[in-house]
């Protein structure tokens, strides 16, 4: 067991809601709004205002999470920022800007992690291992501004992606408390990296945006393969099974895939907190927002277990089993 | 003590050597070659050939390091890739491509870390905590192709940056062996993020390159501040001092700063392996190449200690104290 406690979570969507109806008009869709909404399972998502950055959105949600945890920013030892679209800059790490905004300069170490939609779970894994080995508190924050990297004439990404950030604060548990991460699994499959890509504009010499380069059905099949691998290994490690899991926080790329995931594993919808319909696909922030929404809207109690599980570009897949303290 | 053993290291410079004399002509320098070489302390560096990528260079050096360790790629559990110029793509993580090249798909988890020049040390910190908590072997690889992001008409970066990759393989030590990382420190200071920057070309709408936006003397002062903080805290944690350190592997941004670092701490040059004169500033790969050069050119024996220490864009600073097993 990696002994680390989720002390607080928070989620935040910068900007204003944009309905699927609005975006359908902007991208000259011929399908009816009802049909589109049924296909993607997303009614609205936020698009941040001009001037908003990955760092500014992250800073808001880190402050919210730290307030809930009752921890001052200057007491945080490490901050991990995740993003899937190149952050705000290539160099230095964008997480430095979060430290500057929140007055954490010189008291905290930070770094940027990219593992596409699984980035937040990778960050959580690092944070849990830090806390377990004596570094506490640690903040993991996922901040995505997908709206900056989509365009109406490429409707598959345009109708799906949205903007959001979410954070988790991890602290050392009290002595003797049965709390922490009992199992985890992370894997990647680079051969399938073209499922969702955004190229490096300084290398290609043109503006780059998020693109889906494989058919949706092919991506869905790979997603199933990844999720099965994660769940099987986590249950093998922990000796538990789906019945013993109280809450499931899956990556929510769109409404259809969320339903497919629930059906695949036979998970009761009562164990899930669906939110993709008003958040959209928010990349690495999806599992982070899902976790925050779980704590905000449900009664999560000591002794329960939460399975965080995701699959995304790379192909990346990963998950952690958390025991609530 | 984080129990983890450096089982093997390797370094690799893609492409061909370019002398400072050559680059001085290309960038129309008016200073003499002797004066330039004295100012920057770099005689040559490699520029990779067209078609080389961060991932291809990383794959070469990971294979070299695994061969030395006698470990098959398919047995590696995690791979961490670090870079300071946006990797090969924004999404997914470029480390996926390394897995694909080396046949590690489906057997290894990977992720990309950016903490500018301190990235490799951040990766090493995560890797050490993974091995200590039961995930082994783990590979950390830094791969930088700075030559893709500099231009002759901006000579400060153009004359400094080079291309290189280096990797370290971490494994679980034998029971009872006194080996691992006894102390570490990581900090950032976002207010000084403009010391070295590369903006996001998809956000600015123009090709972006690495730029120094602060005077060299100001950056050098900040570097000293960062390095002092790291060393002081590592010695406070470990109860050791400079006399007890057998080898120092510092970030080597240029020859002048390397000399300043040695002078600042009164480190005997016999404890250092200077290599910036034929490698250039290779960002996060600098400490990785330095570590590989230490193992390749010196007799590193059980019971010795190695201080890895770096400062870079962000401002980022960090270090780890390693006990050789």
Interface residues (C-beta under 8 A of the other chain):
Chain A: X2 X78 X84 X85 X86 X87 X88 X89 X90 X91 X92 X93 X95 X96 X97 X98 X99 X100 X101 X104 X105 X106 X107 X108 X109 X110 X111 X112 X113 X114 X115 X116 X119 X122 X126 X129 X130 X132 X133 X148 X149 X185 X186 X187 X188 X189 X190 X191 X193 X196 X197 X198 X199 X200 X201 X202 X203 X205 X207 X208 X209 X210 X229 X312 X313 X314 X315 X316 X318
Chain B: X2 X78 X84 X85 X86 X87 X88 X89 X90 X91 X92 X93 X95 X96 X97 X98 X99 X100 X101 X104 X105 X106 X107 X108 X109 X110 X111 X112 X113 X114 X115 X116 X119 X122 X126 X129 X130 X132 X133 X148 X149 X185 X186 X187 X188 X189 X190 X191 X193 X196 X197 X198 X199 X200 X201 X202 X203 X205 X207 X208 X209 X210 X229 X312 X313 X314 X315 X316 X318
